[in-house]
Amino acid sequence: MSEAQVQTPVKNTRTLIGRVVSDKRAKTVTVLVERRVTHELYGKIVGRSRKYHAHDEKGEYHLGDLVEIAEGRPISKTKSWVVTKLLQKAQIV
């Protein structure tokens, strides 16, 4: 598996934007993607969230970073997303 294969997703893939909530695993980050949807029955806008495991080959993304992930081929049992770019670095508190 070459690095060019992993880091270059196909153009028409799904992309999501989320925040890194865990970077403890080797070459993997957990990204929390939040979205706002209208409740089917009541019409109220509610927040929904989901966590995705994304491939981070070099380990350059850390806790709190805002990243873009793209769907790709399955890399492991739970990982079929790849981090494509860093949108915002985490703020140091």
N, C-alpha and C positions, 0 to 999 in steps of 0.2 A: 504494500500500500504506500504509494508515494504521497508526499506532502501536497503536491499540486492537485491530486484527486480530492483530498479532504477539504482543502480551503477554497476550492472553486466550485460553488454550487451551480446548477443549471439555471438559466435566466428565468424560466417560468415556474419557479418553486414558490411555495408559501413562505413569507417572511413575517416575523413577529418581533415586537420590541418589548423588552422586559428588563427587570433589575436582577442582578446576580445576588442570590440569597445564601449560596454556599459554594466554596471553592476548595473544600477539603479533600476531594478525590483527585487522583492523578489523571490529568488530561481531561477532566470533566468539570463543568460548572452547572449548578442548578439555577435556572432562570425562572422567576415568577412573572407571569404575564397577566396583567389585569385588564379587564374590559368592562364596559358599562352597557347593559342591555335592558330593554323594557320587559317587565313582568307580563307574562301572557294574559293572566286574568285581571290583575289590578291596574296595570298600566304604569306602575311606579318604576322609576329607573333604579336598578339595583346593580351592585358591583359583583362581578364574577372573576375568579382568579384560577389559574392553573400553573403547576410547576412542570418545567421541561428540563430534561438532562441534555446538555449540549456539549459537543466535543470542542475542547480547547487544547490544541496540540502543544503549544509552547508554554502554557500556564501563565499567560499574560493578563488575564482578566481576574479581578478580585472582588471581594464582598462589597456590595453597594454600587458597582459600576452599572451604567445603563448601556445595554448592548442590543444588537440586532442579531437574530438567529434565523437560519434558513433550513428548510426541510431537505433531507438528503437520504441516502441509502442507510439501512440499519447498520450501525457500527457495533452495537452490543444489544443485549436483551431489552434494555430500557432507553437506549440512546440512538436517536435517528435525526438529531438536529445538530447543526454546526454553527458556531459563533462566527459571523461574517465581519462585523466591525464594531468598534467601540464608539458609542455616541456621546457619552459623558462619563468622565472619571468620577469616582466616589469622592465626596467631600470629607476632609479630615476634620473631625470634631474635637 
